[in-house]
Amino acid sequence: MLHYSVVFLIVALIAAVFGFGGIAAGAVEIAKILFFIFAIMAIVSFVMGLLKKN
């Protein structure tokens, strides 16, 4: 999931360089959503791993 977030961020940067503001804004929003989902899943996985060891 982090891979897709980075891909959308790169697409946004390329679109911004070429002047496609709407596409860049959309790609940035998708990248942010995917990153936050990844972060939440990583934290939950880490906590569950700590709880399972006890």
Long-range contacts (C-beta under 8 A, 24 or more apart in sequence): 1-34, 1-37, 1-38, 1-41, 2-34, 2-35, 2-38, 4-34, 5-31, 5-34, 5-35, 5-38, 6-31, 8-34
